[in-house]
């Protein structure tokens, strides 16, 4: 059971109750709406069309992961573009002052994992990093650049690709819980979970 109502501008959320009269265990504020749900699946169904209708089978679970990943890729790209545009407009970031590798990382498609930034010096020296065919690379994103928004399941521990760190925000579609939590951490939703859920 799912209920969505206008959230309004107040700091106090309305109490949404399920069919039995008890408060919903999950509330999510997204945009101008407030959704109450019995499950995280239902919450994601309010964000991803058709998600809540997937079968509770292995095939359905695989499809759900795929749908979360696709939305994470699109969301990461949109948020990244907004951060770059905002930092540029505020004079905090100058695209002309950075190299192509930085621009590709910031503005490239999120369906391709970040492969690091080239660094000078041998891999075994301080400041060195992993090595690729093009030379040593670092997966430490600099703090003086706009945050890098990536999809967590493209990196360790989910794949063999090194997990970027530094000024990085990861959307994690691995499970419904990790995805909703990462959307909330990015400020795209507000998630309220009843203590007994």
Buried (B, 14 or more C-beta within 10 A) or exposed (E): EBBBEEBEEEEEBEEBEBEEEEBBBBBBBBEEEBBBBBBBBBBBBBBBEEBBEBEEEEEEEEBBBEBBBBBBBEBBBEBBEEBBEEBBEEEEBEEEEBEEBBEBBBEBEBBEBBBBBBBEEEEEEEEBBEEEEEEBBBBBBEEEBBBBBBBBBBBEEBEEBBBBEEBBBBBBBBEBEBBBBBBBBBEBBBBBBEEEE
